[in-house]
Amino acid sequence: RKTTVKTLCIYADYKSDESYTPSKISVRVGNNFHNLQEIRQLELVEPSGWIHVPLTDNHKKPTRTFMIQIAVLANHQNGRDTHMRQIKIYTPVEESSIGLRREGSDVNEVGETLFTKETLNLLLQMLLLVVTRKTKANIRKE
């Protein structure tokens, strides 16, 4: 199913990676490989830290897509391989009818959701299972 995405964040560090650091990146979105369209192209000059790439249209509306492609078009010092230390994709915060953020959404410092409610529910279930097993094991020991 299509997912609404608002921001793409890439962590790069020129001081650590030198020629492995991307200098030109293209971000493309679409339904499959055959209809990907470029929505952003970035020139990076010795980046150090998080690079925030908005995935919104001209009216600041988030993009709905099945696929995101990050294409490294060039590296610093004409390097051949690339290091991207971390990539994060944020979705918009969904608000309830009373104006509060949806229960179970993880919001970062810019007010964007990192996980969907379904993902957080699954993680919570897994955590509860682990805690339950540890509690039962401790009760048996006593």
Secondary structure, 3 states (H helix, E strand, C coil): CCEEECEEEEEEEHHHHHHHCEEEEEEEEECCHHHCEEEEEEECCCCEEEEEEECECCCCCEEEECEEEEEEEEEHHHCCCCCCCEEEEEEECCECCCCCECCCCCECCCCEECCCHHHHHHHHHHHHHHHHHHHHHHHHHC
